[in-house]
């Protein structure tokens, strides 16, 4: 099995097509570009029919089984694209195993599983196709990796970019690769000398970055308070309900308490126990890309601090529900600062 990123897919395809391509992650731009490139190369190799199916509870699998054996009047080779939900059922994965067993030289599978876990690697369907599989990570790059992704994209476009311009683009379009791609295309039209400068980016950029509550949580866990508060302002402007943020961070802190359970009595000033993290991550099925954030915050908090944060959340929820406080966003800023 090959594990690659979208930027190395072209090189992989140049060595020949594989029967199975597994796209993991849910970045719309990366998923669509990856599909399009595989289809383009497959078309040039004689795959002249494409079927794309959204897998649901009522999917007619018998029709799919029949489709894999079809030889149409106007086509001889098929590309079968299966888009699975975030949490596929056991039945769906069992049917997938049956379907993949029907592979032949005139059939190519593109499978999209937005949320792929280590547990899935141990399941029958995965073991069955692993020797002939290319797995492509289509997750949106984290902020630390976004500048390199942007540099690679700029290079592909035969452009150059100043380091400060790169930073401003990443700041403005974090979490929205599609908007970032469109910004680069606009800059390409404006750059007669093929160089993207900071001034050109400043003229064009509108602060359209899209954030999620989980990016706020991750910034808190990393101790990046300025970034966390900046994300919080965006969420407020996007009219995210404050009570939703409270619920999410409350759940995350309870998970943090759960994974740091100590086998022996602890003192309130004692650092959180980290001797059993890997087992707890697996038990609670915590996504791989989020585990580093938990590992970082475990090293910085004590049990006293964690208990205090949980109590503050309860007080904030009371203010929202009983006092209808208009200061809740200011209170959330102060709460964020407690992670420093």
C-alpha positions as CSV (number, residue, x, y, z in Angstrom):
1,X,0.0,0.0,0.0
2,X,1.1,3.5,-0.8
3,X,0.2,6.4,1.6
4,X,0.6,9.8,-0.1
5,X,-0.6,13.4,-0.2
6,X,-2.4,15.0,-3.2
7,X,0.7,16.9,-4.2
8,X,2.6,13.6,-4.9
9,X,-0.4,11.9,-6.7
10,X,0.8,12.9,-10.2
11,X,4.1,11.2,-9.6
12,X,2.4,8.1,-8.3
13,X,0.1,7.9,-11.3
14,X,3.0,8.3,-13.7
15,X,4.2,4.9,-12.5
16,X,0.9,3.2,-13.4
17,X,-2.7,2.9,-12.2
18,X,-3.6,0.8,-9.2
19,X,-7.0,-0.9,-8.8
20,X,-8.0,0.9,-5.6
21,X,-7.7,4.6,-4.5
22,X,-8.8,5.5,-1.0
23,X,-9.4,9.2,-0.3
24,X,-9.5,10.1,3.4
25,X,-10.4,13.5,4.8
26,X,-13.1,15.9,3.8
27,X,-11.4,19.0,2.2
28,X,-13.7,19.7,-0.7
29,X,-10.9,21.1,-2.9
30,X,-8.4,18.3,-2.3
31,X,-11.0,15.5,-2.7
32,X,-12.3,16.9,-6.0
33,X,-8.9,17.6,-7.4
34,X,-7.7,14.2,-6.5
35,X,-10.7,12.5,-8.1
36,X,-10.3,14.6,-11.2
37,X,-6.6,13.7,-11.6
38,X,-7.2,10.0,-11.2
39,X,-10.1,10.1,-13.6
40,X,-8.0,12.0,-16.2
41,X,-5.2,9.5,-16.1
42,X,-7.6,6.6,-16.1
43,X,-9.4,8.0,-19.2
44,X,-6.1,8.1,-21.0
45,X,-5.6,4.5,-20.1
46,X,-8.9,3.4,-21.7
47,X,-11.3,3.7,-18.8
48,X,-14.2,5.2,-20.7
49,X,-17.1,4.9,-18.3
50,X,-17.5,6.6,-14.9
51,X,-20.2,6.0,-12.2
52,X,-20.3,7.9,-9.0
53,X,-22.5,6.7,-6.1
54,X,-23.4,8.3,-2.8
55,X,-23.5,5.3,-0.3
56,X,-26.6,5.5,1.9
57,X,-28.7,3.2,4.0
58,X,-30.9,2.4,1.0
59,X,-28.1,1.9,-1.6
60,X,-28.9,-0.9,-4.0
61,X,-25.8,-3.0,-3.7
62,X,-27.1,-5.7,-6.1
63,X,-27.1,-3.0,-8.8
64,X,-23.5,-2.2,-8.0
65,X,-22.4,-5.9,-8.1
66,X,-24.0,-6.1,-11.5
67,X,-22.3,-2.9,-12.7
68,X,-18.8,-4.3,-11.9
69,X,-19.5,-7.1,-14.3
70,X,-21.0,-5.1,-17.1
71,X,-19.4,-4.7,-20.5
72,X,-21.4,-1.9,-22.2
73,X,-22.0,-1.4,-25.9
74,X,-20.1,1.9,-25.8
75,X,-17.5,1.3,-23.1
76,X,-15.2,-1.5,-22.0
77,X,-13.5,-0.2,-18.8
78,X,-15.2,1.4,-15.8
79,X,-14.3,3.8,-13.0
80,X,-16.5,3.3,-9.9
81,X,-16.5,6.1,-7.4
82,X,-18.1,5.4,-4.0
83,X,-18.7,8.2,-1.6
84,X,-19.3,7.0,2.0
85,X,-20.8,8.9,4.9
86,X,-18.7,10.0,7.9
87,X,-19.6,6.9,9.8
88,X,-20.2,4.0,7.5
89,X,-22.3,1.2,9.0
90,X,-21.0,-2.4,9.5
91,X,-23.3,-3.5,6.7
92,X,-22.0,-0.9,4.3
93,X,-18.4,-2.0,4.9
94,X,-19.3,-5.7,4.6
95,X,-20.9,-5.0,1.2
96,X,-17.9,-3.0,0.2
97,X,-15.7,-6.0,0.9
98,X,-18.0,-8.1,-1.3
99,X,-17.8,-5.5,-4.1
100,X,-14.1,-5.1,-4.0
101,X,-13.7,-8.9,-4.3
102,X,-15.1,-8.5,-7.8
103,X,-12.2,-6.4,-9.0
104,X,-10.8,-7.1,-12.5
105,X,-8.4,-5.4,-14.9
106,X,-11.2,-3.3,-16.5
107,X,-12.5,-1.9,-13.2
108,X,-11.0,0.9,-11.1
109,X,-12.3,1.9,-7.6
110,X,-12.1,5.4,-6.1
111,X,-13.3,5.2,-2.5
112,X,-13.9,8.3,-0.3
113,X,-14.2,7.9,3.4
114,X,-14.1,11.3,5.0
115,X,-13.3,10.0,8.5
116,X,-10.8,7.2,8.3
117,X,-9.6,5.6,11.6
118,X,-6.9,3.1,12.7
119,X,-9.8,0.7,13.5
120,X,-10.8,0.6,9.8
121,X,-7.3,-0.6,8.9
122,X,-8.0,-3.8,10.8
123,X,-11.3,-4.5,9.1
124,X,-11.7,-7.2,6.4
125,X,-12.5,-4.8,3.5
126,X,-9.3,-2.9,4.1
127,X,-7.0,-5.9,4.5
128,X,-8.5,-7.3,1.3
129,X,-7.5,-4.3,-0.9
130,X,-4.4,-3.1,0.9
131,X,-1.8,-4.7,-1.4
132,X,-3.3,-2.9,-4.4
133,X,-4.3,0.3,-2.6
134,X,-3.1,3.9,-2.8
135,X,-4.3,5.9,0.2
136,X,-4.4,9.7,-0.3
137,X,-4.7,12.1,2.6
138,X,-7.2,14.8,1.6
139,X,-7.5,16.5,5.0
140,X,-7.2,20.3,5.1
141,X,-3.6,21.1,6.1
142,X,-3.2,22.4,9.6
143,X,-2.0,25.9,10.1
144,X,1.6,24.8,10.7
145,X,1.6,22.9,7.3
146,X,-0.4,25.4,5.3
147,X,2.6,27.6,4.3
148,X,4.4,24.6,2.7
149,X,1.2,23.6,0.9
150,X,0.9,27.1,-0.4
151,X,4.5,27.2,-1.6
152,X,4.0,23.9,-3.5
153,X,0.8,25.2,-5.1
154,X,2.5,28.5,-6.1
155,X,5.4,26.5,-7.7
156,X,3.0,24.4,-9.7
157,X,1.6,27.7,-11.1
158,X,5.1,28.8,-12.1
159,X,4.9,31.7,-9.7
160,X,7.1,33.0,-6.9
161,X,5.9,34.3,-3.6
162,X,7.4,36.5,-0.8
163,X,7.5,34.9,2.6
164,X,5.4,37.7,4.1
165,X,2.8,37.4,1.3
166,X,2.6,33.6,2.1
167,X,2.0,34.3,5.7
168,X,-0.8,36.8,5.0
169,X,-2.6,34.5,2.6
170,X,-2.4,31.6,5.2
171,X,-3.7,34.0,7.9
172,X,-6.6,35.1,5.7
173,X,-7.7,31.8,4.1
174,X,-6.9,29.3,6.8
175,X,-9.4,26.4,6.7
176,X,-10.7,27.4,3.2
177,X,-8.4,25.9,0.5
178,X,-11.0,26.6,-2.2
179,X,-11.0,30.3,-1.5
180,X,-7.2,30.2,-1.2
181,X,-6.9,28.6,-4.7
182,X,-9.2,31.3,-6.1
183,X,-7.1,34.0,-4.5
184,X,-4.0,32.5,-6.1
185,X,-5.7,32.4,-9.5
186,X,-6.6,36.0,-9.2
187,X,-3.1,37.0,-8.2
188,X,-1.7,35.0,-11.1
189,X,-3.7,37.2,-13.5
190,X,-2.5,40.4,-11.7
191,X,1.2,39.4,-11.5
192,X,2.9,40.4,-14.8
193,X,6.3,39.5,-13.4
194,X,5.1,36.1,-11.9
195,X,6.0,37.2,-8.4
196,X,3.4,37.5,-5.6
197,X,4.4,40.3,-3.3
198,X,3.1,41.4,0.1
199,X,1.6,44.6,-1.4
200,X,-0.3,42.7,-4.0
201,X,-1.7,40.4,-1.5
202,X,-2.7,43.2,0.8
203,X,-4.6,44.9,-2.0
204,X,-6.6,41.8,-2.8
205,X,-7.1,39.9,0.4
206,X,-10.4,40.1,2.2
207,X,-10.5,38.5,5.6
208,X,-12.6,35.6,4.6
209,X,-11.0,32.8,6.6
210,X,-13.5,30.2,7.8
211,X,-13.0,28.8,11.3
212,X,-14.7,26.0,13.2
213,X,-15.1,25.6,17.0
214,X,-12.6,22.7,16.9
215,X,-9.9,25.1,15.6
216,X,-10.6,27.3,18.6
217,X,-10.3,24.2,20.9
218,X,-7.0,23.2,19.2
219,X,-5.5,26.6,19.6
220,X,-6.5,26.6,23.3
221,X,-4.9,23.2,23.8
222,X,-1.7,24.4,22.1
223,X,-1.6,27.4,24.4
224,X,-1.8,29.8,21.4
225,X,-4.1,32.3,23.1
226,X,-3.8,35.1,20.6
227,X,-4.8,32.7,17.8
228,X,-7.6,31.3,19.9
229,X,-9.1,34.7,20.6
230,X,-8.8,35.7,16.9
231,X,-10.8,32.5,16.0
232,X,-13.3,33.4,18.7
233,X,-13.9,36.8,17.1
234,X,-14.5,35.1,13.7
235,X,-17.0,32.7,15.3
236,X,-18.8,35.6,16.9
237,X,-19.0,37.5,13.6
238,X,-20.3,34.3,12.0
239,X,-23.1,34.3,14.6
240,X,-22.1,30.9,16.1
241,X,-24.1,30.4,19.2
242,X,-22.0,30.8,22.4
243,X,-23.8,27.9,24.1
244,X,-22.6,25.6,21.2
245,X,-19.0,26.6,22.0
246,X,-19.6,25.9,25.7
247,X,-21.0,22.4,25.0
248,X,-18.0,21.6,22.7
249,X,-15.3,22.8,25.0
250,X,-17.1,21.1,28.0
251,X,-17.0,17.8,26.1
252,X,-13.3,18.2,25.2
253,X,-12.4,19.0,28.9
254,X,-14.2,15.9,30.1
255,X,-12.3,13.8,27.5
256,X,-9.1,15.4,28.8
257,X,-10.1,14.4,32.4
258,X,-10.9,10.9,31.2
259,X,-7.7,10.2,29.4
260,X,-5.6,11.5,32.3
261,X,-7.1,9.3,35.0
262,X,-4.2,8.3,37.3
263,X,-4.0,4.8,38.7
264,X,-2.9,6.3,42.0
265,X,-4.2,9.2,44.1
266,X,-3.0,12.6,42.9
267,X,-2.6,16.1,44.4
268,X,-4.5,19.0,43.0
269,X,-1.3,20.8,42.0
270,X,0.1,17.7,40.3
271,X,0.5,17.7,36.5
272,X,-2.0,15.7,34.5
273,X,-1.1,12.0,34.2
274,X,0.1,11.1,30.7
275,X,1.3,7.5,31.2
276,X,-1.6,5.9,29.5
277,X,-2.5,8.3,26.7
278,X,-2.1,6.0,23.7
279,X,-4.4,3.4,25.2
280,X,-7.0,6.0,26.1
281,X,-6.8,7.6,22.6
282,X,-7.6,4.2,21.1
283,X,-10.3,3.4,23.6
284,X,-12.1,6.7,23.0
285,X,-11.4,6.5,19.3
286,X,-9.9,10.0,19.2
287,X,-8.9,11.0,15.6
288,X,-5.2,10.7,14.8
289,X,-4.9,14.3,13.8
290,X,-6.3,15.6,17.1
291,X,-4.1,13.5,19.4
292,X,-1.1,15.9,19.3
293,X,-3.3,18.7,20.7
294,X,-4.4,16.6,23.7
295,X,-0.8,15.5,24.3
296,X,0.3,19.2,24.4
297,X,-2.4,20.4,26.8
298,X,-1.7,17.4,29.1
299,X,1.8,18.7,29.6
300,X,0.7,22.2,30.5
301,X,-2.2,21.7,32.9
302,X,-2.5,20.6,36.5
303,X,-5.6,18.9,37.9
304,X,-6.3,22.0,39.9
305,X,-6.3,24.1,36.7
306,X,-8.5,21.6,34.8
307,X,-11.1,21.5,37.6
308,X,-11.1,25.3,37.7
309,X,-11.8,25.4,33.9
310,X,-14.6,23.0,34.2
311,X,-16.2,25.0,37.0
312,X,-15.8,28.2,35.0
313,X,-17.7,26.6,32.1
314,X,-20.6,25.8,34.5
315,X,-20.7,29.4,35.6
316,X,-20.7,30.7,32.0
317,X,-23.6,28.4,31.1
318,X,-25.5,29.6,34.2
319,X,-25.0,33.2,33.0
320,X,-26.3,32.4,29.5
321,X,-29.4,30.6,30.7
322,X,-30.3,32.5,33.8
323,X,-28.9,36.0,33.4
324,X,-29.0,36.2,29.5
325,X,-25.7,38.0,29.9
326,X,-24.5,40.1,26.9
327,X,-20.9,39.8,28.1
328,X,-20.6,36.1,27.2
329,X,-18.2,36.6,24.4
330,X,-16.0,38.8,26.6
331,X,-16.2,36.0,29.2
332,X,-15.2,33.4,26.6
333,X,-12.1,35.6,25.8
334,X,-11.2,35.5,29.5
335,X,-11.8,31.8,29.6
336,X,-9.5,31.3,26.6
337,X,-6.7,33.2,28.4
338,X,-6.8,30.6,31.2
339,X,-5.1,28.1,28.9
340,X,-1.9,30.2,28.7
